[in-house]
Amino acid sequence: ERWTLMYVVSVIEVMAGRRPIQQVARSTHRFTYNSLLREIGSINEVPKIRRIIRNQPIEGVVELTAILVFKNRVRALIARFEGVDKKWLCTELELL
């Protein structure tokens, strides 16, 4: 749980342009990484995380929904993590 929280915080800071994307490169699948590259600077502020919901549909897979609160808007960040080579890898990431 702590690792997924730190990953979500890091990704949000990357999207806000406050953290270099290289800091999440080792934990992000290359297709997801390329999508995240296009999202750098896409948000103007770092939102507050209201709630994180985690689900483990099968062994070695964690799906996460983070409810984010911006100044006057609520959005969701969804992610999927898969256990690969004894480490977690983010294979899907979308800010809704």
C-alpha positions in Angstrom: 0.0 0.0 0.0 2.8 2.4 0.8 4.6 1.7 -2.5 1.4 2.4 -4.5 0.8 5.6 -2.6 4.3 6.8 -3.3 4.0 5.9 -7.0 0.7 7.8 -7.3 2.2 10.9 -5.6 5.2 10.7 -7.9 3.1 10.4 -11.1 0.9 13.3 -10.0 4.0 15.4 -9.5 5.3 14.4 -12.9 2.0 15.4 -14.5 2.3 18.8 -12.7 5.9 19.2 -14.0 7.4 19.2 -10.5 9.2 15.9 -10.7 11.4 14.4 -13.5 9.8 11.5 -15.2 12.9 9.4 -14.8 12.1 8.9 -11.2 9.2 6.6 -12.2 10.8 5.0 -15.2 11.9 1.7 -13.5 8.4 1.1 -12.2 6.5 1.9 -15.4 5.9 -0.2 -18.5 7.3 1.5 -21.6 3.9 2.0 -23.3 2.6 3.6 -20.1 5.8 5.6 -19.8 5.4 7.0 -23.3 1.8 8.0 -22.5 3.0 9.7 -19.3 5.6 11.6 -21.3 2.7 13.3 -23.2 1.0 14.2 -19.9 3.9 16.2 -18.4 2.6 19.6 -17.4 -1.0 18.6 -18.1 -2.2 19.7 -14.7 -1.6 23.1 -13.2 -1.6 22.1 -9.5 -0.8 19.2 -7.3 -4.2 17.9 -6.1 -5.0 16.5 -2.7 -5.6 12.8 -2.6 -9.0 12.3 -1.0 -9.1 8.5 -1.1 -7.3 5.5 -2.6 -9.1 2.3 -3.4 -7.1 -0.8 -4.1 -8.3 -4.1 -5.5 -6.4 -7.3 -6.2 -8.5 -9.2 -8.8 -5.9 -12.0 -9.1 -2.6 -12.8 -7.5 0.2 -10.5 -8.8 -2.2 -7.8 -10.0 -3.3 -4.6 -8.1 -5.8 -2.2 -9.5 -6.0 1.2 -7.9 -8.3 4.2 -8.1 -7.2 7.5 -6.5 -9.8 10.2 -6.0 -8.1 13.6 -6.5 -9.4 16.9 -5.3 -8.3 20.0 -7.3 -9.5 23.5 -6.3 -13.0 23.2 -7.7 -12.9 19.8 -9.3 -12.8 16.1 -8.4 -11.0 13.6 -10.8 -9.9 10.0 -10.6 -6.5 8.5 -11.4 -6.7 4.8 -12.3 -3.7 2.5 -12.4 -2.9 -1.2 -12.8 0.2 -2.8 -11.4 1.5 -6.2 -12.2 4.2 -8.2 -10.4 7.0 -8.8 -12.9 10.4 -10.2 -11.9 9.7 -9.7 -8.2 8.9 -6.0 -8.5 5.7 -4.0 -9.3 5.3 -2.5 -12.7 2.6 0.0 -13.7 1.1 -1.3 -16.9 -1.9 1.1 -17.2 -2.4 4.7 -16.0 -5.2 7.2 -16.8 -6.3 10.5 -15.3 -10.1 10.8 -15.8 
